[in-house]
Each structure stands twice: as structure tokens, then as C-alpha cells.
Amino acid sequence: MTDQEIKIEYFHTEKEYLAATRLYLLSSSNLLIRIGIFCVLLMVGGLMVGIVIEDFPLWAPIAFALLLATSLLYNTLVQAPTKYFRGDAKFRDKHELTASDEGIGIKTPQIDAKIAWTLYTRVVEGKDLFLLMYGKDLPTMTLIPKRAFKNSQQEQEFLNLARRHISHYTRFGHGNSRRIEESSYKPNSLNPPDWR
């Protein structure tokens, strides 16, 4: 363990918040299963309506079910998070985050919180951000954009710190934290193998 503190500052962007919401939904297997079951039930219901009602085109209820499922996903992944982001003033504030072995401190003009690592249940790493998840029945997230870190070394130190205190880690996409591991790789030869 180390007593080193990692300090970063950032403003949230709407694009990052939408990406975080999608990452959150994709990392939640229960939610994905529920959405899948709902879509299957819509399709079965559409087929049943087409079979029960004579002279009713079979494609119409299927098309309606697909349209309903698409609009539900659009609302869940784009429209609702956009409204929430634009309507909540805390997203427009400057965030100062301090991470150490003691926990995470988050400070804005409206918030001054110290959060113990034990509150968080998992870390989800996306291409451009980290999500620290907490809560069981109504999970919540702390969004940390990777662009806030000074360099890839500071980003890796944060990830190591988070993984040391939070056992469940999931990675989606091609995260920037891989840069440190890949930069140490040196090939034996730059010439391709002779396949003759």
C-alpha cells in the first residue's frame, strides 16, 4: 500500500455522460437479460396478434414490436440520459477528485464528499472513462473521464489503486490504460517470418 494521492480536475461533458450510461447498461447483465426478454415477449405478442386476427398481415405486429423496442432503447440510452444531464446543474460544475488508499474525495461548489472504497462494488473501464459502481437495488456510478489524468502513468496508478480496493473489475473497449503495458513490449525482430 502507498500513501500517494492522485488528484485530478475535470468538467463532465454530455458525450461522456451518454457513453457512461451506455457502458453502465452494457455492464449490467441483469438489465441486458431483462431487455432481451422484453423484446422477445414483444415479438411473441406481435406474432400472437397476427395469428389470432384473421386477414391481419403478419408483418404488421412484428414491425410494431420492433418499433416499440427500438424507441424504448433509444429513450433509455439517449433521450433520458440527455435530459438528466442537461437538467442537473452538478454536471456543469468543476469536479476535483482525490484518490488514495483511504478513499475518494469529490469536491464541487455543491458537493464535498469523502467516499470509502468499501462503498464501491465494482470498477468498469471503458475506452475513455472509468465507472465506479455502488448500490445493489438501485446502482449508482461515479464517472471519471480518462482525459482528466495528466498522463498514462497517473491513469494506471489510479486503476491499480481502484483494483486494489474493489475486487470486481470489468473492461470494455480498448482502454488507454493498456498503453503502459504495450509500451514495454519490444519485438525480437522487425522482419516478418519467412513462410517459404
C-alpha positions as a printed NumPy array, in Angstrom:
array([[  0.   ,   0.   ,   0.   ],
       [  1.028,   3.558,  -0.617],
       [  0.049,   6.886,   0.871],
       [  0.248,   8.565,  -2.517],
       [ -2.703,  10.728,  -3.518],
       [ -3.929,  11.047,  -7.066],
       [ -5.502,  14.44 ,  -7.752],
       [ -7.411,  15.304, -10.917],
       [ -9.841,  18.012, -12.03 ],
       [-12.463,  17.834, -14.748],
       [-15.806,  19.029, -16.059],
       [-18.307,  16.43 , -17.237],
       [-19.379,  16.522, -20.882],
       [-22.702,  15.37 , -22.266],
       [-20.97 ,  12.981, -24.653],
       [-19.079,  11.317, -21.79 ],
       [-22.216,  11.04 , -19.69 ],
       [-24.06 ,   9.321, -22.558],
       [-21.101,   6.967, -23.029],
       [-21.08 ,   6.251, -19.274],
       [-24.806,   5.464, -19.317],
       [-24.346,   3.038, -22.219],
       [-21.337,   1.458, -20.532],
       [-23.308,   1.117, -17.311],
       [-26.19 ,  -0.609, -19.124],
       [-23.89 ,  -2.886, -21.122],
       [-22.002,  -3.93 , -17.998],
       [-25.209,  -4.872, -16.18 ],
       [-26.021,  -8.449, -17.204],
       [-29.347,  -8.44 , -15.307],
       [-30.531,  -5.38 , -17.193],
       [-29.455,  -6.789, -20.564],
       [-31.305, -10.044, -19.843],
       [-34.457,  -8.111, -18.898],
       [-34.307,  -6.019, -22.068],
       [-33.798,  -9.185, -24.14 ],
       [-36.746, -10.933, -22.506],
       [-38.922,  -7.856, -23.009],
       [-38.038,  -7.731, -26.735],
       [-38.756, -11.466, -27.14 ],
       [-42.119, -11.062, -25.384],
       [-42.969,  -8.145, -27.658],
       [-42.174, -10.266, -30.706],
       [-44.223, -13.235, -29.419],
       [-47.12 , -10.912, -28.579],
       [-46.928,  -9.417, -32.062],
       [-46.969, -12.874, -33.642],
       [-49.939, -13.923, -31.486],
       [-51.939, -10.872, -32.567],
       [-51.127, -11.664, -36.203],
       [-52.255, -15.276, -35.787],
       [-55.433, -14.56 , -33.782],
       [-56.794, -11.813, -36.029],
       [-57.693, -13.138, -39.451],
       [-56.679, -11.224, -42.569],
       [-54.219,  -9.222, -40.494],
       [-50.777,  -9.019, -42.096],
       [-48.257, -10.954, -40.02 ],
       [-45.528,  -8.369, -40.618],
       [-47.545,  -5.509, -39.03 ],
       [-47.39 ,  -6.648, -35.372],
       [-43.765,  -7.689, -35.789],
       [-42.904,  -4.266, -37.227],
       [-44.831,  -2.593, -34.391],
       [-42.961,  -4.693, -31.78 ],
       [-39.607,  -3.812, -33.347],
       [-40.536,  -0.131, -33.474],
       [-41.618,  -0.191, -29.82 ],
       [-38.416,  -1.983, -28.724],
       [-36.268,   0.465, -30.737],
       [-37.992,   3.5  , -29.264],
       [-37.604,   2.055, -25.751],
       [-33.87 ,   1.509, -26.273],
       [-33.458,   4.988, -27.788],
       [-35.227,   6.542, -24.812],
       [-33.155,   4.511, -22.339],
       [-29.763,   5.049, -23.996],
       [-30.069,   8.579, -25.436],
       [-33.105,  10.68 , -24.597],
       [-33.458,  10.085, -20.827],
       [-29.711,  10.463, -20.044],
       [-29.536,  13.624, -22.182],
       [-32.475,  15.174, -20.294],
       [-30.954,  14.172, -16.962],
       [-27.539,  15.609, -17.861],
       [-28.977,  18.907, -19.11 ],
       [-31.341,  19.246, -16.156],
       [-28.856,  18.618, -13.337],
       [-26.554,  21.545, -12.504],
       [-23.967,  19.328, -10.784],
       [-22.726,  18.179, -14.196],
       [-21.712,  21.725, -15.121],
       [-19.55 ,  22.153, -12.023],
       [-15.803,  21.606, -11.88 ],
       [-15.022,  18.315, -10.118],
       [-11.904,  17.914,  -8.018],
       [-11.228,  14.26 ,  -7.271],
       [ -8.608,  12.951,  -4.842],
       [ -7.973,   9.213,  -4.643],
       [ -5.817,   7.48 ,  -2.042],
       [ -5.844,   4.27 ,  -0.029],
       [ -8.225,   5.975,   2.404],
       [-10.918,   6.511,  -0.248],
       [-12.086,   9.013,  -2.814],
       [-12.756,  12.671,  -2.16 ],
       [-15.027,  14.56 ,  -4.544],
       [-15.355,  18.318,  -4.302],
       [-17.527,  20.697,  -6.334],
       [-19.148,  24.019,  -5.394],
       [-22.191,  21.991,  -4.241],
       [-20.567,  18.758,  -3.002],
       [-17.746,  17.978,  -0.585],
       [-17.739,  14.221,  -0.046],
       [-15.29 ,  11.614,   1.2  ],
       [-16.24 ,   8.122,  -0.008],
       [-14.699,   4.943,   1.415],
       [-13.576,   2.293,  -1.068],
       [-15.841,  -0.214,   0.698],
       [-18.904,   1.591,  -0.684],
       [-17.944,   0.69 ,  -4.255],
       [-18.784,  -2.77 ,  -5.547],
       [-17.109,  -2.732,  -8.968],
       [-14.94 ,  -0.85 , -11.427],
       [-15.964,  -0.677, -15.083],
       [-13.352,   0.611, -17.521],
       [-14.404,   1.907, -20.904],
       [-12.364,   3.33 , -23.737],
       [-12.436,   6.898, -22.39 ],
       [-13.685,   6.632, -18.801],
       [-13.893,   4.742, -15.542],
       [-17.123,   3.993, -13.703],
       [-17.025,   3.24 , -10.008],
       [-20.308,   1.491,  -9.199],
       [-22.104,   1.274,  -5.887],
       [-25.553,   0.257,  -4.658],
       [-27.372,  -3.008,  -5.236],
       [-31.079,  -2.402,  -5.823],
       [-30.556,   0.992,  -7.449],
       [-26.949,   1.054,  -8.646],
       [-25.25 ,   4.415,  -8.957],
       [-21.958,   5.414, -10.527],
       [-19.089,   7.825, -10.122],
       [-17.913,   8.835, -13.601],
       [-14.204,   9.597, -14.03 ],
       [-13.07 ,  10.613, -17.536],
       [ -9.612,   9.359, -18.537],
       [ -8.78 ,  12.723, -20.151],
       [ -8.552,  14.192, -16.623],
       [ -5.376,  12.259, -15.847],
       [ -2.096,  14.068, -16.521],
       [ -0.586,  11.065, -18.298],
       [ -0.967,   7.333, -18.79 ],
       [  1.161,   6.632, -15.697],
       [ -1.239,   8.556, -13.435],
       [ -4.176,   6.764, -15.086],
       [ -2.529,   3.381, -14.443],
       [ -1.803,   4.33 , -10.818],
       [ -5.479,   5.189, -10.335],
       [ -6.565,   1.903, -11.91 ],
       [ -4.145,  -0.056,  -9.706],
       [ -5.458,   1.774,  -6.64 ],
       [ -9.084,   1.098,  -7.584],
       [ -8.421,  -2.561,  -8.358],
       [ -6.578,  -2.976,  -5.061],
       [ -9.696,  -1.877,  -3.155],
       [-12.516,  -3.043,  -5.458],
       [-12.396,  -6.714,  -6.388],
       [-14.859,  -6.763,  -9.298],
       [-13.283,  -5.22 , -12.416],
       [-14.729,  -5.209, -15.944],
       [-13.142,  -3.771, -19.064],
       [-14.978,  -2.742, -22.247],
       [-13.438,  -1.377, -25.434],
       [ -9.77 ,  -0.538, -25.829],
       [ -8.83 ,   1.475, -22.755],
       [ -5.927,   3.887, -22.702],
       [ -4.506,   2.217, -19.582],
       [ -3.089,  -0.501, -21.813],
       [ -0.507,   1.962, -23.169],
       [  1.91 ,   1.327, -20.294],
       [  1.829,  -2.447, -20.722],
       [  2.2  ,  -2.243, -24.508],
       [  4.988,   0.361, -24.432],
       [  7.29 ,  -2.11 , -22.661],
       [  6.881,  -4.713, -25.449],
       [  9.878,  -4.983, -27.782],
       [  9.691,  -7.448, -30.693],
       [ 12.664,  -9.764, -31.3  ],
       [ 12.816,  -8.762, -34.941],
       [ 11.129,  -6.217, -37.162],
       [ 11.431,  -8.582, -40.145],
       [  8.447, -10.793, -40.946],
       [  8.96 , -14.561, -40.672],
       [  9.991, -16.492, -43.774],
       [  6.956, -18.621, -44.694],
       [  8.522, -20.428, -47.654]])
